[in-house]
Amino acid sequence: MRKILFILLAALLLLTIGCAPEMETTGVITHGEAESDGTDSITALRQLAATDPVAACDLGLRYLRGDGVPQNSWKGVESLRAAAEHGDLQAQSALGKIYLSGLEEMGSDPMEATKWLRLAAGQGDRQSEALLKKAEEARKKRLNGYVDPSSYGYSSRWYWETPYRYGWNNGLWTAP
């Protein structure tokens, strides 16, 4: 009984501590053999992001995570949009997920999510195909509550069809 208890405790200790040290994100980008402090690498990544969609996607994800750069969701989405507009599959998929679920103060936008997920699914991304169905359902739910203002007819109709049409006349509320 003691041996079994000891083995269970040892297994539990190994599971909680782990067999390998945890990897931490340092924000350092390695270029071949050389490794730097990360500052010049991020600057190089920003310059490369202006012309390369894959670099723009990487920079956008770094901004969203705060990996090597200060966390900034606005710049992250902006970089992801630049990459997605140039056809980067990972950026299109990420934008679709962000717009479907919402990010920080930005609520969900099923219309935009459908747009980006449709583009990613068109390139063969299976996960985007599954999420596209959810985005289209959310889009339909949002559109079902929409009422076309032109269906109201002329602008004063709301006033004349109300049961209480009082007006201010000589200091009193009176019915017409």
URPE-V333448 format. One line per field, one symbol per residue. ss: DSSP state (2 for helix, 1 for strand, 0 for the rest). A space follows every 50 residues. Layout:
ss->???
This chain:
ss->02222222222222222000000000000010010000222222222220 00222222222222200000002222222222222000222222222222 20100100022222222222220002222222222222222222000022 22000022220000011110011110
